[in-house]
Amino acid sequence: MSATATVRVHPQTRDALRRLAAAHATTIPEVLREVVQRAEDDELLGGMEGDFARLASDPEQAASYQAEVAAWDVTLLDGLDNDPWE
């Protein structure tokens, strides 16, 4: 069994966790693990969106990035001609 920790939460949060666990036939620790993972993923993706927005605002850097993507794209050997990001 893995190590555990006690976390204090508001009674409404506890009740919501119980409802979610029951609705998905899982445990409260698993619901918490999934919620935290989603929050971390959202934070990472939000940061990436900001990074790409900054990149797009600099034409020189954006062109350099596109050239690098084009160089790597030919290594895929997947036979696809179109770029899904364009």
ABEGO torsion letter per residue (X at the ends): XBBBBBBBBBAAAAAAAAAAAAAAGBBAAAAAAAAAAAAAAAAAAAAAAAAAAAAAABAAAAAAAAAAAAAAAAAAGAGBABBAAX
